[in-house]
Amino acid sequence: MLAASLVPAQEGERRPPEKEPEIPEKNPFDTAADAAIGKKYFLGHCAHCHGPEGEGGRGVNLTTGRYRIGGSDRQIYRTIRRGIPGSEMPGSGFTEPETWRLVAFVRRLGAAGAEEKASGDPQAGRVVYEGKGGCAQCHVAGLSGSGATGGNLGPPLAEVGLRRSLKFLRDSLLDPNAHVADDYRTATVFPRAGASVTGVILNEDDYSVQLRDMQDNLRSFLKSNLKDVKKETRSLMPPYGPALAAAEIDNLVAYLSSLRGKPDEKKPDDNEPNKP
């Protein structure tokens, strides 16, 4: 039997995938000293997107304690190691102890960051959002399947209050160009015949480019029919400082902060056994 077990697998024979080592449920590196080391890793590798205090920026706000893939030690560890598919959050090359120390720091961010309280009136802000601000022309504030309506030129906002700090929301209203998500970059195409078209790039390859134009229409162009494609770093969203009073900005920030999606649900854990 031993001899048979030492025979190498035949060429082309499938081997069972290696099982990932089980991740502990509880962080084994959870002292204050571990968290202090984790903070150094965070400032060096994570703060560029999440902000030095975890307040959010290009990455999500980490001070709420609520995260897309779950907030347990094990789930945060897995998120740091693997990243989040379909997002700008990549996997990391941290060692196991380094990752756990990052987990310790992130958990303390969520625990110490008492929930922010907006100074404005959310209901009055909703009136601004739907009326004077014209936000619904480009954004959807409700959850998918809830009957929410709006445009698609800007990011969906159903969970923006959970993902972004009050400061980030205010800054985005006053200076939209400060943070433009990669999926919402602006471009203008110049056809050889006809008027130029400005919009958000949806897709591009060697032969064609697809945009969502300012009227929320999908447009496709062959590059052979274009004189130029001008890509820009600006946002299509206008700055609201000149258009809204200070109180209206406060109210709009309060409304956006109130958009927090569904209540917390238990996230699946790969290491938990299936239950009937």
N, C-alpha and C positions, 0 to 999 in steps of 0.2 A: 504493500500500500504506500509506504514511504517513497519507494522508487517511482511509483506511478505519479506521485504528487510532484516529483522533481522534473518530470518530463515537460519541456517548454510547450506552450500552446502552439497548435498548428497555425501556419500562416493563414490569415484571413479569419481565424476563429475569433469570435467575439468574447471579450473578457467583461465580466461584470464591472460596472463603474465603481471606482473607489468611493467608499462612504465617507462623507465629510465628518471629521471628529465632532462629537457632540459638544455644543456650546453650553457652558454652565448657565443656569438660570440667574444666578446671583454673581455680581461682579467680584472677582477675587482680588482686585486692586482698587479698593474703595476707601482708602484713608484720605485724610486731608492732604497729606504729602503727595499721594498719587494724583489727586485732583490738581494740585499745584503744578506737577509735571505735565499733566494733561493740558493745562492751560497754555503752557509753552508750545506744545505741539499744535494746539488750536490756533494760537496767534501766528504761528509760522506757516500753517497749511490751510486753515479753514476760514480765518477772519476776512480774507479778501472777498469772499462771497457772503458770509454770514454776519459780518461786522465784528469788531473787537470785543463787544459785550454780548454777542449772539443776537443782536437786535434785528438782524435781517438786512438784506440789500439785494444783491443778485440772487443770493440764497435765502431760504426761509428764516423767519424769526424763530429762534430756538428757546426764547424765554417763556413761552406759553406752557411748555411741558406736554404739548399735544403734537404728535408727529404722524406723518402719513403712513408709515409702516409700523407704528406702535412705539410705545415709550418705555417698555421694560428694558432692563439691562441687556438681556439677550437680543432683543429686537434692535436696539440702538447699535450694539456691537455688530450685528449682521449688516445693518444699513451702512455703517462706516466701511466695513470690509468689502461689501459687494456693490455699494452705490444703489441708485434707484433707476432701473431701466426706464427709458422714455423721458428722463429729466436731465438737467445739467449736473446732477450729483454723480460723480464718478466713483468707482471703487478705489481703494487705497492700498498702498504697499506697506502699511504699518505692521510691525510685528504684533503678536498677540498681546504682550504686556503693554505696548504703546497704545494699542486700540482700546484696551480696558481702561487705561488711564484717561484717554479721551472721553470714554463713556462716563467716567466718574465726574469729569468736568462738565460735560453736557447735562448730566442729571442735576448737578448743582445749579446750573444756569436756569433750568426749568423750575427748580424749587425756590430759588432766591428771587426770581423775577415775578414779584407780585403782579397780578393782572393789572394792566394799565387801564385807567379810567379816562375816557375822552371827556373833554370839557363841554363839547357841543351837545345838541339835541338830535338824536338819530332820526326821529320822525321828521323834523324840519329838514334834516339832511337828505332824506329820501325825496322830499318835495323838490329840493335843488337838483338832485340826481336825475329825476324824471322830467324836470321842467327846464329851468334856466340853464343848468349845466349841460344839458343835452347828452349826458353820459350814456344813456340807453341806446343811442344811435350806434355806438361802437362796442358796448360791453353787455354781457348778460350777468345779472346779479343773482338770479335764482339757481337752484340746483337742477341738473339735468333730469328731465322727466317730471318736473314740478309745474310745467306750463309756463315757465319763465320765457320772456321774449327779450329781444335786444339784438345788437349787431355783433359781428365777428371780427371787426378790424382790430379790436383790442383784446387783451386777455380776459378770460372769464373771471368773475369776481365773487363767486359763491362762497369761497373760503378765504377771501383776501384778509379779513380781520384776524384770522387764525395764523396766516402765513406772514403777515407784515406788521411791523410795529407802527405806532401812531406817528413817529417821526418819519418813517419811510413813506407812509401814506400822504402826509402833509408835503414832504419834499417832492413826491411824484406829481402832486397837483400844481405846485408852484414852479417846478422845473422838470417837466416830463423827460427831457433829454438826459437827465442824470443817470437813469437806469432804464435801458431798453433791452427787453428780453430778446435773445437770439431769434426766437420764432416770430418776432414782430418787427424785424428790420425793414426799413423803408427802401424802396427802389423806384426809379423812373425809367421807363423804356421809351425809346425814340424810334418809332417805325420809319421805314424809308418813305412810306406814304401814310399820311394821316397825322393826327395829333398825338402828342406824348401822353403816356398813361402812368400815373403814380399810384402806388399801393404797397401792400405788404407781400414780400416774397414768400411763396408757399413751397416752391420747388424749382430746382434749376439743374440742368445737365449740359452736356457739350452742345446740344442741338436746340434746346428750347428753354423757356422760362415761364413759370406760371405765377400770377399775381392775384391778390384780392384787391380790387380797385376801391376808390373812395366811396363808391356807391354800393359796396359790399358784393360786387359781382365777381365771379371767377373769370379770369382772362388768361389765355394761353398764347404765346408768341413763339414762332420759329426764329431763331437767332439770325438765320440767313435773310430774314425780312426786316431786321433791325439795324439801325445805324449805330446804336449804343445802348448799353444798360448801365445806368448810373446808380450805384449803391450808396446809401447815406447812413449816417449814424444817428440822425435825428428821429424823434418820435413824431407820429402823425397827430398825437394829442396836443392841443394848444395849452400854454400855461394859463392857469386860472386866476393868478394874482390880479391881473388887470380887469378881469371880467366879474369877479365875485367880491363881495364885501368880506371883511375879516370874520364876521360872525357866520356868514354863509360857508366859508372855508371850514371853520370849526365844526359846523353842523354836518357838512359833507364828510369830513374825516370821521366824525362820530358814527355816521351811518355806515361807512365802509368798514369801520372797525367792528360793527355789529354783525357783519356778514361772516358767519363762522361755520357754515355747512351743517351737517347732521350732528346730533349728539355723539359723544364718544362711543365707539363700538369696539369689542374685543377683536384684536387683529390675530390672524392665524399665526401659529408658531410652529415652524417646521420640525422642532424637536419634541413637540407634544404628541403623544399617541392619539390615534383616531378614536373618537368616542362614539358609541352608537347613538 
